[in-house]
Amino acid sequence: MRPVERGNSPQAHDYENYRDAFPGLVSRLGAYCTYCERRIPTMLAVEHIQPKGLPQYAALIGQWDNFLLGCVNCNSTKKDQDVSLEHVLLPDRDNTAAAFAYTSGGEVVPAHGLTAAQQQMAAHTLALCGLDKGPSEVTDENGRIVAIDRYAQRMEVWGQALTSKADLAQSPTEGMRRMIVKLAQATGFFSIWMQVFDDDVQMRRMLIDGFTREGHFFGFPGTARSCFDANTRPVTPRPANGLAHGSKS
């Protein structure tokens, strides 16, 4: 799960209509679901960390620090669940890059090296938005079982990242690296690209920092750079950014 930094609110007061925060969130974080990491060019929505459907959080409906971006799948699973911030690991306040691992088989799992308490928090987070679920299966016109939805998309992007890595080995140029970052931007799943290029600091730095040597923005907007050291390894715990119950990983 990509750790993000949304920054301070673009306005001095809360939003009367929370939907008005959407352009600012997309500008800063990109058109990606904060939870599943898919690029969502349409049907992406302002997601309330503490759900707007629960009366006790009515005061947070228009509050910038309660907003992330969510796809239909993650939002519909999360729904009006009461989120206990001290019991989950969230991309805006924890270093989720250190908390979750991705597999070539499409799974998202708690990362190795977590404490027992962190493992439980990671598991709660995955369950919160349905990322702990296996693939949905349907039968195609030839009677074959095929996987669909987020699970299958992760497997597909893993394959694209592996192919890109092989292409880079054949043509190790700056231009090829830029093309790979563009493909990563187009597909989403920042964490998968980071994991496949685990041994390539330069590639990972381009995905994190988003700047080429010429100074042009190029990577994933809104990635929390403070969550990674100079060698692109996750920094734990995440440096505090003033949000409640943060820095748990």
VMD Tcl script that draws the C-alpha trace (Angstrom):
set ca {
  {0.00 0.00 0.00}
  {1.59 3.25 -1.14}
  {2.21 5.67 1.74}
  {0.87 9.10 0.78}
  {1.12 12.70 1.92}
  {-1.95 14.79 1.08}
  {-0.49 17.97 2.62}
  {-2.42 20.81 4.17}
  {-5.93 21.61 3.04}
  {-6.19 23.90 -0.01}
  {-8.65 26.05 1.96}
  {-8.76 27.47 5.47}
  {-12.10 25.96 6.41}
  {-13.85 22.60 6.08}
  {-15.64 21.73 2.85}
  {-19.37 22.40 2.76}
  {-19.62 19.73 0.08}
  {-16.92 17.10 0.51}
  {-17.04 16.32 -3.22}
  {-15.43 19.70 -3.85}
  {-12.22 18.28 -2.36}
  {-11.91 15.78 -5.20}
  {-9.87 17.91 -7.64}
  {-7.35 18.80 -4.94}
  {-6.97 15.20 -3.82}
  {-6.44 13.91 -7.36}
  {-3.98 16.70 -8.11}
  {-1.90 15.79 -5.08}
  {-2.30 12.00 -4.94}
  {-3.05 11.04 -8.53}
  {-6.09 9.16 -9.81}
  {-5.40 6.06 -7.74}
  {-7.40 4.27 -5.08}
  {-5.51 4.87 -1.86}
  {-6.19 1.33 -0.68}
  {-5.96 -1.07 -3.63}
  {-3.64 1.22 -5.66}
  {-5.47 0.78 -8.96}
  {-5.56 3.70 -11.34}
  {-9.21 4.72 -11.59}
  {-9.78 7.23 -14.41}
  {-13.53 7.26 -13.69}
  {-15.70 6.40 -10.67}
  {-12.96 7.38 -8.21}
  {-14.45 9.12 -5.16}
  {-13.59 11.11 -2.08}
  {-13.29 8.45 0.61}
  {-13.96 9.25 4.26}
  {-11.58 7.49 6.63}
  {-14.12 7.84 9.41}
  {-17.37 7.11 7.56}
  {-19.80 9.91 6.91}
  {-22.68 7.49 7.55}
  {-22.00 7.27 11.29}
  {-23.48 10.10 13.39}
  {-20.46 10.32 15.70}
  {-18.31 11.45 12.77}
  {-20.67 14.09 11.39}
  {-18.17 16.83 12.23}
  {-15.56 15.15 9.99}
  {-17.66 14.97 6.81}
  {-16.01 18.06 5.33}
  {-12.59 17.77 6.99}
  {-9.58 17.50 4.68}
  {-7.62 15.20 7.01}
  {-10.48 12.69 6.89}
  {-10.30 12.37 3.07}
  {-8.54 9.84 0.90}
  {-9.45 8.50 -2.56}
  {-11.33 5.24 -2.99}
  {-12.59 3.00 -5.78}
  {-16.05 1.47 -5.84}
  {-14.73 -1.91 -4.64}
  {-12.85 -0.61 -1.62}
  {-15.54 1.92 -0.71}
  {-18.35 -0.63 -0.93}
  {-16.44 -3.03 1.32}
  {-15.42 -0.39 3.82}
  {-18.92 1.16 3.84}
  {-19.84 2.54 7.28}
  {-17.43 0.47 9.34}
  {-16.24 2.34 12.42}
  {-12.49 2.72 11.88}
  {-10.42 2.53 15.05}
  {-7.34 4.48 13.97}
  {-5.12 2.84 16.57}
  {-5.93 -0.63 15.18}
  {-5.28 -0.12 11.45}
  {-2.33 0.96 9.32}
  {-3.35 3.76 6.97}
  {-1.40 5.19 4.02}
  {-1.70 8.80 5.18}
  {-0.26 8.29 8.66}
  {1.69 5.00 8.77}
  {4.43 3.60 6.54}
  {2.29 1.12 4.71}
  {5.22 0.38 2.36}
  {6.77 -1.51 5.28}
  {3.52 -3.14 6.40}
  {2.33 -5.03 3.32}
  {3.84 -7.39 0.75}
  {2.57 -8.37 -2.70}
  {2.91 -11.76 -4.36}
  {3.05 -12.81 -8.01}
  {-0.14 -14.77 -7.33}
  {-2.11 -11.59 -6.64}
  {-2.17 -11.66 -2.85}
  {-1.66 -8.72 -0.51}
  {-0.39 -9.91 2.87}
  {1.17 -8.49 6.04}
  {4.90 -8.07 5.48}
  {7.55 -10.16 7.19}
  {9.25 -8.56 10.16}
  {6.17 -6.94 11.68}
  {5.51 -7.26 15.37}
  {2.52 -9.32 16.44}
  {0.55 -6.13 17.07}
  {1.49 -4.73 13.64}
  {0.53 -8.00 11.95}
  {-2.90 -7.75 13.52}
  {-3.25 -4.11 12.45}
  {-2.19 -5.00 8.90}
  {-4.74 -7.83 8.77}
  {-7.48 -5.48 10.02}
  {-6.59 -2.98 7.31}
  {-6.77 -5.57 4.53}
  {-10.14 -6.81 5.81}
  {-11.43 -3.22 6.08}
  {-11.34 -2.74 2.30}
  {-11.56 -6.37 1.17}
  {-7.95 -6.79 0.08}
  {-7.74 -10.04 2.04}
  {-10.16 -11.72 -0.37}
  {-9.17 -14.20 -3.06}
  {-10.04 -13.86 -6.74}
  {-13.58 -13.83 -8.03}
  {-14.04 -16.52 -10.63}
  {-16.32 -16.74 -13.65}
  {-16.58 -19.19 -16.51}
  {-15.68 -17.84 -19.95}
  {-17.42 -18.81 -23.21}
  {-15.16 -21.85 -23.52}
  {-16.02 -23.14 -20.07}
  {-12.69 -22.12 -18.56}
  {-12.48 -20.58 -15.11}
  {-10.97 -17.09 -15.19}
  {-10.14 -14.70 -12.34}
  {-11.53 -11.16 -12.38}
  {-11.36 -7.90 -10.39}
  {-8.60 -6.48 -8.21}
  {-6.91 -9.82 -7.54}
  {-6.53 -10.64 -11.22}
  {-5.44 -7.10 -12.01}
  {-2.59 -7.41 -9.53}
  {-1.42 -10.61 -11.24}
  {-1.61 -8.92 -14.63}
  {0.41 -5.90 -13.51}
  {2.99 -8.16 -11.86}
  {3.54 -9.77 -15.25}
  {3.83 -6.37 -16.94}
  {6.41 -5.28 -14.37}
  {8.47 -8.43 -14.93}
  {8.39 -7.88 -18.68}
  {9.46 -4.27 -18.18}
  {12.34 -5.40 -16.00}
  {13.51 -7.77 -18.72}
  {13.21 -4.98 -21.30}
  {15.34 -2.72 -19.13}
  {18.02 -5.41 -18.84}
  {18.14 -5.52 -22.64}
  {18.10 -1.74 -23.04}
  {19.37 -0.06 -19.83}
  {18.74 3.53 -20.90}
  {17.17 6.57 -19.27}
  {14.52 6.51 -21.97}
  {13.54 2.94 -21.14}
  {13.27 3.83 -17.47}
  {10.97 6.72 -18.30}
  {8.79 4.44 -20.40}
  {8.53 2.00 -17.50}
  {7.48 4.75 -15.11}
  {4.83 5.89 -17.60}
  {3.50 2.32 -17.80}
  {3.48 2.09 -14.01}
  {1.55 5.36 -13.81}
  {-0.95 4.07 -16.37}
  {-1.57 0.78 -14.56}
  {-1.27 1.86 -10.94}
  {-0.20 -0.66 -8.30}
  {2.82 1.33 -7.13}
  {3.77 -1.34 -4.59}
  {3.96 -4.09 -7.19}
  {6.34 -2.08 -9.36}
  {8.43 -1.28 -6.31}
  {8.58 -4.94 -5.30}
  {9.46 -6.25 -8.78}
  {12.24 -3.64 -9.03}
  {13.39 -4.33 -5.48}
  {17.05 -4.56 -6.55}
  {17.04 -1.44 -8.75}
  {17.47 1.67 -6.59}
  {17.42 4.03 -9.55}
  {14.12 2.68 -10.83}
  {12.55 2.74 -7.38}
  {13.75 6.28 -6.82}
  {12.06 7.39 -10.04}
  {8.81 5.76 -8.91}
  {9.03 7.40 -5.47}
  {10.51 10.79 -6.19}
  {8.96 11.43 -9.52}
  {11.81 13.54 -10.87}
  {14.29 12.86 -13.63}
  {17.76 14.31 -13.78}
  {16.31 17.18 -15.82}
  {13.94 17.99 -12.96}
  {10.69 17.05 -14.67}
  {7.99 15.40 -12.62}
  {7.61 11.81 -13.67}
  {6.51 9.39 -10.94}
  {3.56 8.76 -8.63}
  {2.29 12.06 -7.19}
  {1.75 12.27 -3.46}
  {4.05 9.42 -2.49}
  {5.37 10.13 1.01}
  {9.09 10.48 0.36}
  {9.80 10.60 4.10}
  {8.80 6.93 4.21}
  {11.89 5.89 2.21}
  {15.60 6.36 2.83}
  {18.23 7.29 0.24}
  {18.44 3.64 -0.85}
  {14.64 3.46 -1.24}
  {14.21 1.20 1.81}
  {11.13 1.86 3.98}
  {11.77 4.04 7.03}
  {10.05 2.74 10.15}
  {8.31 4.05 12.01}
  {7.04 6.69 9.64}
  {8.15 10.18 10.66}
  {5.27 11.87 12.44}
  {3.14 14.19 10.30}
  {0.73 15.42 12.94}
  {-2.10 12.99 12.25}
  {-3.71 11.13 15.13}
  {-2.52 7.57 15.86}
  {0.19 7.70 13.20}
  {3.69 6.21 13.02}
  {2.56 2.71 14.03}
  {4.68 1.25 11.22}
}
mol new
graphics top color blue
foreach p $ca { graphics top sphere $p radius 0.5 }
foreach p [lrange $ca 0 end-1] q [lrange $ca 1 end] { graphics top cylinder $p $q radius 0.2 }
display resetview
